[in-house]
Amino acid sequence: MLDDRHQAVGTTLNAIAEKRITIIVADDHPLFRKGLADLLRDDDALEVLAEAEDGQVAIQAINELKPQVAVLDIEMPGLSGIEIARELHLAENKDTSLILVTAYKEPEMFDEALDNGVKGYVLKENAIVDILNGIRAVAKGEDYISPSLAGLLLKRRRASEDLRQENPGLERPVS
């Protein structure tokens, strides 16, 4: 009887482990990268597969380990987060959803990230809560942006609507 209970507990733990969200964290600032990775490791629903200190190491880890989610700093040596997104988007990588972490609120960077398939865009000033929420959202196939960036998303939407009104033959983009 005791063996059956231990086996049931083991089976349950394996099932939990199999449902963990796999993640790669890439940031060139060691304190931020290690702090974020340690925070994520404290969550039983998440599994950090690797940490990367630059874009080259990050894209190699993404291609080899195929995590569900990669959390990337937007500015890194080697390749930036946007350059990684562009490469994966062009390669039609569907295995890994990307979240960019940034201090930038510029609409051009935001637009470029979304145009290159980024599923999450998080401000470093809101990092802890937003990254955790973003990871859970993009792992389910949803998009996530820091709530404080909602204005950029609305501007993007309005610009798209204006373009369609000026050019009625344009089709609606597929989301």
Summary of the structure (lengths in Angstrom):
residues: 175
radius of gyration: 18.4
end to end distance: 52.9
largest distance: 73.5
contacts: 523
relative contact order: 0.11
helix: 54%
strand: 17%
